[in-house]
């Protein structure tokens, strides 16, 4: 049975469950229903019964779309399998439990203000899906990925004394859009402040977040990689800053491989030092294997040519 089929079957079952239970207990539920609780587990927001059903369907629909979209990667590498099975089990349980918790809290309440939510129920809704996701990801991890050390790394044929440079660049439009949105928001706030509509103190808590979004969007929008006889230089953003330099004597070898955001945990810099990936877009990546045993993956175009030049330069140094 394929992952897509499993997701469709689970989606149908969960959709039926989150709709059937409230409909079956309709006479014992107030209208509107409490859907949010504040301090002391006191309800502070409610929606009508039809809106509640629509929100539950939308919540599960988002999870199901994620499962279906990523199903084709469940048969890929170990990281992809772990991610998919964790999302599958965690998403199924979260959607089911949050619906059950809301119905149980409203059951037999005279009005929505009388609905009471147990702190234990909240803990269960958080802890059980997380535990199930971890267990499911572990059980569904499958066999280990083949070691790249067993594969012959590509090597560019350089004539004696020949110098070569490899430069490649990759960009992602989404961080640029985020940057534009952050800049527009900052400009709008500045204009409102200058015209006296609002004062700085009224949006001071929002300003740092907008500045952070602007900075992250700029730095994560593009990456330029350059390979020379001295090593690898990575320049981030449209202004080529910040810059990371990796000396050639730190690299054991390089290779190209396909990596995707679902395998490494999303976009940006993902992973821990010694096993990180700079992920700006899914697809071809240049992977640097360090002499210390760690590695760095870089999503970049023409990665195999860059890897072959790195290996040729390393071999040239070793021959001296």
Order of alpha helices (4+ residues) and beta strands (2+ residues): alpha-beta-beta-alpha-alpha-alpha-beta-alpha-alpha-beta-beta-beta-beta-alpha-beta-beta-beta-beta-alpha
